[in-house]
């Protein structure tokens, strides 16, 4: 089965974006092989706000990569090069995971991450911790009244000269 990997940059104080969704604080480290990273995936998953932020910066559909946007407001006919999932994201993801292919990159954002984590659909959390303190912004894991906790097991770590620390964790779900 294909793995869903939440791969994200985060400030040292736990934010994946600034208060207005900005990502100008993310350091582009020359020692990180982004080509090799992107080659591990053939599908991007993202929420509407992340998609709109990327589309505004020239993002969106990537060549050779299927992009799936979870949104209740976007219409499929307005985005013919993407797949818009408006209902039952957990079922859509279960179906996608069962199909052959590379791993699936859960690109963002925090709310989608939480909902898929609670549905036990995220296999790993891979965070590049940036040596910056934002003080406010969009949290890696937004609060939820259920307050469910998730255990992680460190599988890999690496420190770069720029001060970025890359941490990879497997999600260890409690039996349902």
N, C-alpha and C positions, 0 to 999 in steps of 0.2 A: 504494500500500500504506500502511496505517496505521502511524504511528510509535509506538514504545514510548519513553517519556520518563521517566527516573528523576528525579523532582522531590522534593527533600528538603532539610530544614534540617540544618545541621551546625555543631558548635562549632568554634572556631578551631583546636583541637587534634585535629580529625578524627572526632568522635563524633556519631552521629545520634540517640543516646538515652543516658541515664544508665545506670549499672550495673544498675539494676532496671527498665530500659525507660522511665524517666520522661522527660517532655518539658516539664517546668515551667520550663526555662531558655530556651525559645524565645520570642523577642520578637515581639509582634504589632504590626507597624509600620502606622500608619494610612495611609501612602502606598502600601502594596501593595494592589492591587485584587484581592482574593481571588475576587470574583464573576467577573471577567473570566478569571482563571486557571482556575477550575472549569469555565467555559463551553467551554474548549478540549478537554474530555475527555468521553467517554461511558462509559468503562470504567476501573475501578480494579483493579489487581493488587496482592495483598499475600500475605505469608507468614502462617502460623498465629499466630505470636507477635505480630506487628503487629496482626492482626485481633483477637486476644483482648485486647490492650491498648486498642484503639479501642472494642471492644464494651463493655468495662468502663467506658469514659468516655462511653457513649452513642453510640458510632460504629457501624460496620457498614454495613448497606444504606442507600444514599442515594437519594432520589427522583430518577428519571430517569437514574440512573447504574447500570450493571451492575457488581456487585462480584464479583470472582473471587478465591477464597482457595486457595492452594496448600498442601495439607496431606495427610499420610499418615494422620492420626489423626481428623480431623473427619469426620462422616458427613453426606452430603447431606440425608438425611431430617430431620436436626435443624436445618437451616438452609434452609427452602424459598425464602427471598427472595434467596439467594446462589447462586453456582455454586462448588462445591467440586471442585478438580482434585486427584486423589490420585496419578495416574500420568502420566508423560511430559509434564511441564509445557511442554517445548520444542515438542512437537507441537501441544499445545492452543493455545499462543501463535501458532504458525505459522498454524494454521487461523483464529484470531481476527483476525490481521493481514490476512488475505486478504479478510475480509468488509468491506462498506462501513461507514463510521462515522467518528467523530472520532478524535483521537489517544488513546492508551492511557497512563494514568498508572501507572507502577510506583511504588507508594506505599511499599513497604518489605517487608521489611527488608534488611539487608545481605547475608545468606546467599542470599536469593532474587535479589538484584541480581547477586551474583557468579555464580550458576549461569546466569542468563540472559545475562549479559555473556560468559561463556565459550562459550555456545551462539550467540553473535553475534546476539542478539535485542534488544539495547538500542541505540537510535539516538542518544539524547542523555542527558547527565548535567547536571542543572540544580540547582545547590547554592546555597542561601541561607546564607552563612557568618555565624553569629551572633557578636557580640563578647563571647564568654564562653569560659573555659577550664574544662573539666570534670575533667580529670585522669585520668578513667577512664570506661568505658562501652562502648557497642556501636559498633564502628568502621564508617565509611562502607563500606569494603571489607574484610571479614574475611580473615585469612590463609588461604592454600590451598597445600598442598605443591607444586602444579604451578607456582606462582610466575609464571604468564603475565602479561605486561605488556600494557597497552592504551594506545594513543596517543589523545589528545584534541585537538581543535582549537577554540580559543575562538571562539564565534560572537556572544557578547553579554556585556556586563557593566554593572552599575549599582550605585552606592553610595547608600544611604539615610541620612537625617539621624540615625537611631538607631544607625548604625554597621554595619548589615547590608550585606553585599556580595553581590549576586546575580551568579552566574557561570553561563553556559550554554556547554556544550561539545558538539560533535558527536563521536561515537565513530568513530575511523578504524581499521577492522580490517585486519590484515595478510592478504594472500591465504592461503587455506587450503592 
